[in-house]
Structure formats: C-alpha cells, structure tokens
Amino acid sequence: MAEYRKIEYRIGKDGKITETVLNASGPSCTETTAEIEKALGKVEKREMLPEYYETEENLVVEQRRSLNQME
C-alpha cells in the first residue's frame, strides 16, 4: 500500500515558493518532490524536517514501543 504524502506550498509576496513535505521520512521527502522542483526551477535553499533523518528501522521500533505501551 502506498504511503499518503502531503505537499504544502506557500508563495510569498516576493514570489519565493516554500515547499513542505508532510507524512514522509528519509529520502522519500526529496524523491516525492524531485520532478516538481525540476519544473519550478532552481532550489535556493533546503531545510530538512526532523522526519527526514528518521530511518525505517527507527520508525518500526517506535511503533512497537507505542503498541507495547497500549497493552
């Protein structure tokens, strides 16, 4: 099953576009937006959310912890 990802765009008064990927982790953030960024033009600055640095392994461990706490 494919993961749902949300991409939020904000366009400032100066015309600069801010792109935020939600519900994604690791490199899937940049993979999700690669084609869109290519169409929009040069990326001037990239700031990663903490989720970017999460790995699948860390997410599985956290999910298990959450499930164990519910029991």
PyMOL Python script that loads the backbone (N, CA, C, O; Angstrom):
from pymol import cmd

cmd.read_pdbstr("""\
ATOM      1  N   MET A   1       0.845  -1.185   0.000  1.00  0.00           N
ATOM      2  CA  MET A   1       0.000   0.000   0.000  1.00  0.00           C
ATOM      3  C   MET A   1       0.887   1.244   0.000  1.00  0.00           C
ATOM      4  O   MET A   1       1.824   1.335   0.793  1.00  0.00           O
ATOM      5  N   ALA A   2       0.607   2.173  -0.856  1.00  0.00           N
ATOM      6  CA  ALA A   2       1.400   3.397  -0.955  1.00  0.00           C
ATOM      7  C   ALA A   2       1.116   4.313   0.232  1.00  0.00           C
ATOM      8  O   ALA A   2      -0.004   4.391   0.736  1.00  0.00           O
ATOM      9  N   GLU A   3       2.165   4.997   0.656  1.00  0.00           N
ATOM     10  CA  GLU A   3       2.016   5.958   1.746  1.00  0.00           C
ATOM     11  C   GLU A   3       1.387   7.244   1.226  1.00  0.00           C
ATOM     12  O   GLU A   3       1.657   7.669   0.103  1.00  0.00           O
ATOM     13  N   TYR A   4       0.556   7.851   2.044  1.00  0.00           N
ATOM     14  CA  TYR A   4      -0.025   9.140   1.719  1.00  0.00           C
ATOM     15  C   TYR A   4       0.971  10.217   2.119  1.00  0.00           C
ATOM     16  O   TYR A   4       1.445  10.232   3.255  1.00  0.00           O
ATOM     17  N   ARG A   5       1.287  11.101   1.212  1.00  0.00           N
ATOM     18  CA  ARG A   5       2.172  12.228   1.491  1.00  0.00           C
ATOM     19  C   ARG A   5       1.462  13.513   1.098  1.00  0.00           C
ATOM     20  O   ARG A   5       0.769  13.578   0.083  1.00  0.00           O
ATOM     21  N   LYS A   6       1.650  14.514   1.912  1.00  0.00           N
ATOM     22  CA  LYS A   6       1.042  15.813   1.648  1.00  0.00           C
ATOM     23  C   LYS A   6       2.161  16.799   1.362  1.00  0.00           C
ATOM     24  O   LYS A   6       3.154  16.846   2.088  1.00  0.00           O
ATOM     25  N   ILE A   7       2.004  17.580   0.314  1.00  0.00           N
ATOM     26  CA  ILE A   7       2.976  18.616  -0.020  1.00  0.00           C
ATOM     27  C   ILE A   7       2.272  19.955   0.107  1.00  0.00           C
ATOM     28  O   ILE A   7       1.228  20.193  -0.502  1.00  0.00           O
ATOM     29  N   GLU A   8       2.864  20.816   0.907  1.00  0.00           N
ATOM     30  CA  GLU A   8       2.284  22.141   1.148  1.00  0.00           C
ATOM     31  C   GLU A   8       3.165  23.181   0.459  1.00  0.00           C
ATOM     32  O   GLU A   8       4.387  23.163   0.605  1.00  0.00           O
ATOM     33  N   TYR A   9       2.542  24.080  -0.286  1.00  0.00           N
ATOM     34  CA  TYR A   9       3.263  25.158  -0.957  1.00  0.00           C
ATOM     35  C   TYR A   9       2.786  26.500  -0.424  1.00  0.00           C
ATOM     36  O   TYR A   9       1.589  26.728  -0.249  1.00  0.00           O
ATOM     37  N   ARG A  10       3.732  27.369  -0.173  1.00  0.00           N
ATOM     38  CA  ARG A  10       3.418  28.745   0.220  1.00  0.00           C
ATOM     39  C   ARG A  10       4.189  29.663  -0.719  1.00  0.00           C
ATOM     40  O   ARG A  10       5.388  29.492  -0.942  1.00  0.00           O
ATOM     41  N   ILE A  11       3.483  30.626  -1.253  1.00  0.00           N
ATOM     42  CA  ILE A  11       4.109  31.583  -2.169  1.00  0.00           C
ATOM     43  C   ILE A  11       4.118  32.938  -1.477  1.00  0.00           C
ATOM     44  O   ILE A  11       3.072  33.506  -1.162  1.00  0.00           O
ATOM     45  N   GLY A  12       5.320  33.436  -1.250  1.00  0.00           N
ATOM     46  CA  GLY A  12       5.482  34.711  -0.561  1.00  0.00           C
ATOM     47  C   GLY A  12       5.212  35.884  -1.475  1.00  0.00           C
ATOM     48  O   GLY A  12       5.113  35.727  -2.692  1.00  0.00           O
ATOM     49  N   LYS A  13       5.094  37.058  -0.887  1.00  0.00           N
ATOM     50  CA  LYS A  13       4.866  38.285  -1.656  1.00  0.00           C
ATOM     51  C   LYS A  13       6.004  38.555  -2.625  1.00  0.00           C
ATOM     52  O   LYS A  13       5.818  39.198  -3.658  1.00  0.00           O
ATOM     53  N   ASP A  14       7.192  38.052  -2.277  1.00  0.00           N
ATOM     54  CA  ASP A  14       8.348  38.243  -3.152  1.00  0.00           C
ATOM     55  C   ASP A  14       8.411  37.198  -4.270  1.00  0.00           C
ATOM     56  O   ASP A  14       9.328  37.216  -5.091  1.00  0.00           O
ATOM     57  N   GLY A  15       7.427  36.286  -4.297  1.00  0.00           N
ATOM     58  CA  GLY A  15       7.369  35.274  -5.345  1.00  0.00           C
ATOM     59  C   GLY A  15       8.108  33.992  -5.017  1.00  0.00           C
ATOM     60  O   GLY A  15       8.070  33.039  -5.795  1.00  0.00           O
ATOM     61  N   LYS A  16       8.780  33.955  -3.874  1.00  0.00           N
ATOM     62  CA  LYS A  16       9.503  32.741  -3.491  1.00  0.00           C
ATOM     63  C   LYS A  16       8.514  31.683  -3.022  1.00  0.00           C
ATOM     64  O   LYS A  16       7.540  31.982  -2.332  1.00  0.00           O
ATOM     65  N   ILE A  17       8.782  30.447  -3.407  1.00  0.00           N
ATOM     66  CA  ILE A  17       7.908  29.325  -3.070  1.00  0.00           C
ATOM     67  C   ILE A  17       8.570  28.500  -1.976  1.00  0.00           C
ATOM     68  O   ILE A  17       9.740  28.132  -2.079  1.00  0.00           O
ATOM     69  N   THR A  18       7.806  28.218  -0.929  1.00  0.00           N
ATOM     70  CA  THR A  18       8.259  27.343   0.145  1.00  0.00           C
ATOM     71  C   THR A  18       7.478  26.050   0.034  1.00  0.00           C
ATOM     72  O   THR A  18       6.248  26.047  -0.010  1.00  0.00           O
ATOM     73  N   GLU A  19       8.212  24.953  -0.011  1.00  0.00           N
ATOM     74  CA  GLU A  19       7.610  23.638  -0.182  1.00  0.00           C
ATOM     75  C   GLU A  19       7.865  22.824   1.085  1.00  0.00           C
ATOM     76  O   GLU A  19       8.997  22.766   1.565  1.00  0.00           O
ATOM     77  N   THR A  20       6.822  22.196   1.629  1.00  0.00           N
ATOM     78  CA  THR A  20       6.953  21.368   2.817  1.00  0.00           C
ATOM     79  C   THR A  20       6.299  20.023   2.551  1.00  0.00           C
ATOM     80  O   THR A  20       5.137  19.957   2.151  1.00  0.00           O
ATOM     81  N   VAL A  21       7.057  18.939   2.778  1.00  0.00           N
ATOM     82  CA  VAL A  21       6.523  17.590   2.605  1.00  0.00           C
ATOM     83  C   VAL A  21       6.139  17.057   3.969  1.00  0.00           C
ATOM     84  O   VAL A  21       6.955  17.040   4.890  1.00  0.00           O
ATOM     85  N   LEU A  22       4.896  16.623   4.099  1.00  0.00           N
ATOM     86  CA  LEU A  22       4.398  16.073   5.352  1.00  0.00           C
ATOM     87  C   LEU A  22       4.107  14.583   5.172  1.00  0.00           C
ATOM     88  O   LEU A  22       3.843  14.129   4.059  1.00  0.00           O
ATOM     89  N   ASN A  23       4.154  13.839   6.250  1.00  0.00           N
ATOM     90  CA  ASN A  23       3.869  12.398   6.247  1.00  0.00           C
ATOM     91  C   ASN A  23       4.861  11.597   5.417  1.00  0.00           C
ATOM     92  O   ASN A  23       4.486  10.642   4.737  1.00  0.00           O
ATOM     93  N   ALA A  24       6.123  11.989   5.475  1.00  0.00           N
ATOM     94  CA  ALA A  24       7.171  11.247   4.783  1.00  0.00           C
ATOM     95  C   ALA A  24       8.411  11.257   5.665  1.00  0.00           C
ATOM     96  O   ALA A  24       8.570  12.124   6.524  1.00  0.00           O
ATOM     97  N   SER A  25       9.281  10.285   5.442  1.00  0.00           N
ATOM     98  CA  SER A  25      10.519  10.242   6.210  1.00  0.00           C
ATOM     99  C   SER A  25      11.661   9.812   5.306  1.00  0.00           C
ATOM    100  O   SER A  25      11.446   9.203   4.257  1.00  0.00           O
ATOM    101  N   GLY A  26      12.871  10.134   5.722  1.00  0.00           N
ATOM    102  CA  GLY A  26      14.048   9.756   4.949  1.00  0.00           C
ATOM    103  C   GLY A  26      14.055  10.386   3.571  1.00  0.00           C
ATOM    104  O   GLY A  26      13.457  11.440   3.351  1.00  0.00           O
ATOM    105  N   PRO A  27      14.733   9.733   2.650  1.00  0.00           N
ATOM    106  CA  PRO A  27      14.874  10.278   1.297  1.00  0.00           C
ATOM    107  C   PRO A  27      13.564  10.356   0.518  1.00  0.00           C
ATOM    108  O   PRO A  27      13.515  11.002  -0.529  1.00  0.00           O
ATOM    109  N   SER A  28      12.513   9.719   0.999  1.00  0.00           N
ATOM    110  CA  SER A  28      11.244   9.798   0.270  1.00  0.00           C
ATOM    111  C   SER A  28      10.733  11.241   0.188  1.00  0.00           C
ATOM    112  O   SER A  28       9.958  11.577  -0.708  1.00  0.00           O
ATOM    113  N   CYS A  29      11.171  12.093   1.128  1.00  0.00           N
ATOM    114  CA  CYS A  29      10.783  13.517   1.088  1.00  0.00           C
ATOM    115  C   CYS A  29      11.270  14.167  -0.201  1.00  0.00           C
ATOM    116  O   CYS A  29      10.499  14.800  -0.921  1.00  0.00           O
ATOM    117  N   THR A  30      12.548  14.003  -0.477  1.00  0.00           N
ATOM    118  CA  THR A  30      13.118  14.643  -1.666  1.00  0.00           C
ATOM    119  C   THR A  30      12.734  13.916  -2.942  1.00  0.00           C
ATOM    120  O   THR A  30      12.613  14.541  -3.996  1.00  0.00           O
ATOM    121  N   GLU A  31      12.541  12.600  -2.863  1.00  0.00           N
ATOM    122  CA  GLU A  31      12.104  11.840  -4.031  1.00  0.00           C
ATOM    123  C   GLU A  31      10.698  12.262  -4.452  1.00  0.00           C
ATOM    124  O   GLU A  31      10.395  12.326  -5.643  1.00  0.00           O
ATOM    125  N   THR A  32       9.857  12.546  -3.489  1.00  0.00           N
ATOM    126  CA  THR A  32       8.476  12.942  -3.754  1.00  0.00           C
ATOM    127  C   THR A  32       8.406  14.240  -4.545  1.00  0.00           C
ATOM    128  O   THR A  32       7.531  14.402  -5.395  1.00  0.00           O
ATOM    129  N   THR A  33       9.311  15.155  -4.276  1.00  0.00           N
ATOM    130  CA  THR A  33       9.229  16.490  -4.876  1.00  0.00           C
ATOM    131  C   THR A  33      10.238  16.737  -5.998  1.00  0.00           C
ATOM    132  O   THR A  33      10.271  17.833  -6.558  1.00  0.00           O
ATOM    133  N   ALA A  34      11.051  15.756  -6.334  1.00  0.00           N
ATOM    134  CA  ALA A  34      12.127  15.964  -7.318  1.00  0.00           C
ATOM    135  C   ALA A  34      11.609  16.498  -8.655  1.00  0.00           C
ATOM    136  O   ALA A  34      12.154  17.468  -9.182  1.00  0.00           O
ATOM    137  N   GLU A  35      10.578  15.887  -9.201  1.00  0.00           N
ATOM    138  CA  GLU A  35      10.058  16.315 -10.503  1.00  0.00           C
ATOM    139  C   GLU A  35       9.412  17.694 -10.438  1.00  0.00           C
ATOM    140  O   GLU A  35       9.539  18.493 -11.366  1.00  0.00           O
ATOM    141  N   ILE A  36       8.724  17.963  -9.345  1.00  0.00           N
ATOM    142  CA  ILE A  36       8.075  19.270  -9.187  1.00  0.00           C
ATOM    143  C   ILE A  36       9.136  20.368  -9.087  1.00  0.00           C
ATOM    144  O   ILE A  36       9.008  21.429  -9.698  1.00  0.00           O
ATOM    145  N   GLU A  37      10.189  20.095  -8.303  1.00  0.00           N
ATOM    146  CA  GLU A  37      11.264  21.075  -8.154  1.00  0.00           C
ATOM    147  C   GLU A  37      11.947  21.347  -9.486  1.00  0.00           C
ATOM    148  O   GLU A  37      12.309  22.485  -9.785  1.00  0.00           O
ATOM    149  N   LYS A  38      12.121  20.301 -10.282  1.00  0.00           N
ATOM    150  CA  LYS A  38      12.747  20.481 -11.590  1.00  0.00           C
ATOM    151  C   LYS A  38      11.903  21.403 -12.462  1.00  0.00           C
ATOM    152  O   LYS A  38      12.445  22.235 -13.190  1.00  0.00           O
ATOM    153  N   ALA A  39      10.585  21.263 -12.394  1.00  0.00           N
ATOM    154  CA  ALA A  39       9.677  22.092 -13.197  1.00  0.00           C
ATOM    155  C   ALA A  39       9.628  23.531 -12.683  1.00  0.00           C
ATOM    156  O   ALA A  39       9.487  24.465 -13.472  1.00  0.00           O
ATOM    157  N   LEU A  40       9.744  23.715 -11.362  1.00  0.00           N
ATOM    158  CA  LEU A  40       9.654  25.061 -10.789  1.00  0.00           C
ATOM    159  C   LEU A  40      10.917  25.879 -10.993  1.00  0.00           C
ATOM    160  O   LEU A  40      10.849  27.103 -11.105  1.00  0.00           O
ATOM    161  N   GLY A  41      12.067  25.222 -11.043  1.00  0.00           N
ATOM    162  CA  GLY A  41      13.326  25.944 -11.219  1.00  0.00           C
ATOM    163  C   GLY A  41      14.337  25.598 -10.152  1.00  0.00           C
ATOM    164  O   GLY A  41      14.228  24.568  -9.487  1.00  0.00           O
ATOM    165  N   LYS A  42      15.312  26.454  -9.992  1.00  0.00           N
ATOM    166  CA  LYS A  42      16.427  26.224  -9.076  1.00  0.00           C
ATOM    167  C   LYS A  42      15.983  26.247  -7.610  1.00  0.00           C
ATOM    168  O   LYS A  42      15.235  27.126  -7.183  1.00  0.00           O
ATOM    169  N   VAL A  43      16.467  25.254  -6.850  1.00  0.00           N
ATOM    170  CA  VAL A  43      16.228  25.226  -5.406  1.00  0.00           C
ATOM    171  C   VAL A  43      17.327  26.068  -4.767  1.00  0.00           C
ATOM    172  O   VAL A  43      18.509  25.744  -4.881  1.00  0.00           O
ATOM    173  N   GLU A  44      16.940  27.141  -4.100  1.00  0.00           N
ATOM    174  CA  GLU A  44      17.914  28.046  -3.489  1.00  0.00           C
ATOM    175  C   GLU A  44      18.364  27.579  -2.118  1.00  0.00           C
ATOM    176  O   GLU A  44      19.515  27.787  -1.733  1.00  0.00           O
ATOM    177  N   LYS A  45      17.462  26.948  -1.380  1.00  0.00           N
ATOM    178  CA  LYS A  45      17.758  26.571  -0.007  1.00  0.00           C
ATOM    179  C   LYS A  45      16.916  25.354   0.349  1.00  0.00           C
ATOM    180  O   LYS A  45      15.759  25.255  -0.058  1.00  0.00           O
ATOM    181  N   ARG A  46      17.498  24.429   1.109  1.00  0.00           N
ATOM    182  CA  ARG A  46      16.750  23.246   1.528  1.00  0.00           C
ATOM    183  C   ARG A  46      16.956  23.038   3.016  1.00  0.00           C
ATOM    184  O   ARG A  46      18.087  22.903   3.481  1.00  0.00           O
ATOM    185  N   GLU A  47      15.865  23.012   3.759  1.00  0.00           N
ATOM    186  CA  GLU A  47      15.897  22.727   5.190  1.00  0.00           C
ATOM    187  C   GLU A  47      15.095  21.463   5.423  1.00  0.00           C
ATOM    188  O   GLU A  47      13.930  21.375   5.034  1.00  0.00           O
ATOM    189  N   MET A  48      15.715  20.493   6.052  1.00  0.00           N
ATOM    190  CA  MET A  48      15.042  19.221   6.286  1.00  0.00           C
ATOM    191  C   MET A  48      14.321  19.228   7.631  1.00  0.00           C
ATOM    192  O   MET A  48      14.841  19.733   8.626  1.00  0.00           O
ATOM    193  N   LEU A  49      13.131  18.666   7.642  1.00  0.00           N
ATOM    194  CA  LEU A  49      12.396  18.471   8.889  1.00  0.00           C
ATOM    195  C   LEU A  49      13.013  17.286   9.629  1.00  0.00           C
ATOM    196  O   LEU A  49      13.707  16.482   9.007  1.00  0.00           O
ATOM    197  N   PRO A  50      12.786  17.154  10.919  1.00  0.00           N
ATOM    198  CA  PRO A  50      13.358  16.030  11.671  1.00  0.00           C
ATOM    199  C   PRO A  50      12.996  14.666  11.080  1.00  0.00           C
ATOM    200  O   PRO A  50      13.773  13.719  11.200  1.00  0.00           O
ATOM    201  N   GLU A  51      11.844  14.556  10.451  1.00  0.00           N
ATOM    202  CA  GLU A  51      11.410  13.293   9.868  1.00  0.00           C
ATOM    203  C   GLU A  51      12.352  12.807   8.772  1.00  0.00           C
ATOM    204  O   GLU A  51      12.445  11.607   8.514  1.00  0.00           O
ATOM    205  N   TYR A  52      13.046  13.735   8.133  1.00  0.00           N
ATOM    206  CA  TYR A  52      13.973  13.350   7.066  1.00  0.00           C
ATOM    207  C   TYR A  52      15.063  12.435   7.608  1.00  0.00           C
ATOM    208  O   TYR A  52      15.535  11.541   6.905  1.00  0.00           O
ATOM    209  N   TYR A  53      15.457  12.653   8.838  1.00  0.00           N
ATOM    210  CA  TYR A  53      16.561  11.908   9.429  1.00  0.00           C
ATOM    211  C   TYR A  53      16.116  10.593  10.072  1.00  0.00           C
ATOM    212  O   TYR A  53      16.947   9.848  10.592  1.00  0.00           O
ATOM    213  N   GLU A  54      14.825  10.305  10.041  1.00  0.00           N
ATOM    214  CA  GLU A  54      14.319   9.044  10.557  1.00  0.00           C
ATOM    215  C   GLU A  54      14.531   7.951   9.521  1.00  0.00           C
ATOM    216  O   GLU A  54      14.397   8.179   8.318  1.00  0.00           O
ATOM    217  N   THR A  55      14.860   6.773  10.002  1.00  0.00           N
ATOM    218  CA  THR A  55      15.010   5.628   9.106  1.00  0.00           C
ATOM    219  C   THR A  55      13.829   4.689   9.317  1.00  0.00           C
ATOM    220  O   THR A  55      13.130   4.780  10.327  1.00  0.00           O
ATOM    221  N   GLU A  56      13.612   3.804   8.382  1.00  0.00           N
ATOM    222  CA  GLU A  56      12.526   2.834   8.517  1.00  0.00           C
ATOM    223  C   GLU A  56      12.694   2.014   9.784  1.00  0.00           C
ATOM    224  O   GLU A  56      11.715   1.709  10.465  1.00  0.00           O
ATOM    225  N   GLU A  57      13.934   1.656  10.100  1.00  0.00           N
ATOM    226  CA  GLU A  57      14.213   0.858  11.295  1.00  0.00           C
ATOM    227  C   GLU A  57      13.784   1.600  12.558  1.00  0.00           C
ATOM    228  O   GLU A  57      13.163   1.009  13.441  1.00  0.00           O
ATOM    229  N   ASN A  58      14.107   2.880  12.652  1.00  0.00           N
ATOM    230  CA  ASN A  58      13.715   3.676  13.812  1.00  0.00           C
ATOM    231  C   ASN A  58      12.200   3.789  13.913  1.00  0.00           C
ATOM    232  O   ASN A  58      11.653   3.744  15.015  1.00  0.00           O
ATOM    233  N   LEU A  59      11.518   3.934  12.791  1.00  0.00           N
ATOM    234  CA  LEU A  59      10.066   4.051  12.806  1.00  0.00           C
ATOM    235  C   LEU A  59       9.411   2.770  13.304  1.00  0.00           C
ATOM    236  O   LEU A  59       8.436   2.827  14.053  1.00  0.00           O
ATOM    237  N   VAL A  60       9.937   1.610  12.897  1.00  0.00           N
ATOM    238  CA  VAL A  60       9.381   0.331  13.335  1.00  0.00           C
ATOM    239  C   VAL A  60       9.560   0.171  14.831  1.00  0.00           C
ATOM    240  O   VAL A  60       8.641  -0.276  15.516  1.00  0.00           O
ATOM    241  N   VAL A  61      10.730   0.528  15.353  1.00  0.00           N
ATOM    242  CA  VAL A  61      10.991   0.432  16.792  1.00  0.00           C
ATOM    243  C   VAL A  61      10.032   1.330  17.553  1.00  0.00           C
ATOM    244  O   VAL A  61       9.467   0.907  18.562  1.00  0.00           O
ATOM    245  N   GLU A  62       9.834   2.566  17.089  1.00  0.00           N
ATOM    246  CA  GLU A  62       8.919   3.493  17.757  1.00  0.00           C
ATOM    247  C   GLU A  62       7.482   2.975  17.728  1.00  0.00           C
ATOM    248  O   GLU A  62       6.762   3.103  18.718  1.00  0.00           O
ATOM    249  N   GLN A  63       7.059   2.396  16.610  1.00  0.00           N
ATOM    250  CA  GLN A  63       5.708   1.852  16.520  1.00  0.00           C
ATOM    251  C   GLN A  63       5.528   0.704  17.504  1.00  0.00           C
ATOM    252  O   GLN A  63       4.480   0.591  18.139  1.00  0.00           O
ATOM    253  N   ARG A  64       6.542  -0.150  17.635  1.00  0.00           N
ATOM    254  CA  ARG A  64       6.465  -1.264  18.585  1.00  0.00           C
ATOM    255  C   ARG A  64       6.368  -0.748  20.011  1.00  0.00           C
ATOM    256  O   ARG A  64       5.601  -1.276  20.816  1.00  0.00           O
ATOM    257  N   ARG A  65       7.142   0.276  20.323  1.00  0.00           N
ATOM    258  CA  ARG A  65       7.083   0.862  21.656  1.00  0.00           C
ATOM    259  C   ARG A  65       5.686   1.391  21.960  1.00  0.00           C
ATOM    260  O   ARG A  65       5.160   1.191  23.055  1.00  0.00           O
ATOM    261  N   SER A  66       5.096   2.064  20.986  1.00  0.00           N
ATOM    262  CA  SER A  66       3.754   2.612  21.158  1.00  0.00           C
ATOM    263  C   SER A  66       2.738   1.501  21.384  1.00  0.00           C
ATOM    264  O   SER A  66       1.867   1.615  22.246  1.00  0.00           O
ATOM    265  N   LEU A  67       2.850   0.434  20.612  1.00  0.00           N
ATOM    266  CA  LEU A  67       1.931  -0.676  20.764  1.00  0.00           C
ATOM    267  C   LEU A  67       2.090  -1.350  22.132  1.00  0.00           C
ATOM    268  O   LEU A  67       1.100  -1.720  22.763  1.00  0.00           O
ATOM    269  N   ASN A  68       3.329  -1.508  22.584  1.00  0.00           N
ATOM    270  CA  ASN A  68       3.580  -2.125  23.891  1.00  0.00           C
ATOM    271  C   ASN A  68       3.023  -1.268  25.027  1.00  0.00           C
ATOM    272  O   ASN A  68       2.549  -1.804  26.029  1.00  0.00           O
ATOM    273  N   GLN A  69       3.074   0.045  24.883  1.00  0.00           N
ATOM    274  CA  GLN A  69       2.559   0.935  25.907  1.00  0.00           C
ATOM    275  C   GLN A  69       1.043   0.877  25.999  1.00  0.00           C
ATOM    276  O   GLN A  69       0.467   1.148  27.053  1.00  0.00           O
ATOM    277  N   MET A  70       0.395   0.521  24.888  1.00  0.00           N
ATOM    278  CA  MET A  70      -1.064   0.447  24.864  1.00  0.00           C
ATOM    279  C   MET A  70      -1.574  -0.817  25.554  1.00  0.00           C
ATOM    280  O   MET A  70      -2.725  -0.866  25.987  1.00  0.00           O
ATOM    281  N   GLU A  71      -0.730  -1.829  25.657  1.00  0.00           N
ATOM    282  CA  GLU A  71      -1.161  -3.113  26.248  1.00  0.00           C
ATOM    283  C   GLU A  71      -1.269  -3.042  27.742  1.00  0.00           C
ATOM    284  O   GLU A  71      -1.617  -4.032  28.385  1.00  0.00           O
TER     285      GLU A  71
END
""", "prot")
cmd.dss("prot")
cmd.show_as("cartoon", "prot")
cmd.util.cbc("prot")
cmd.orient("prot")
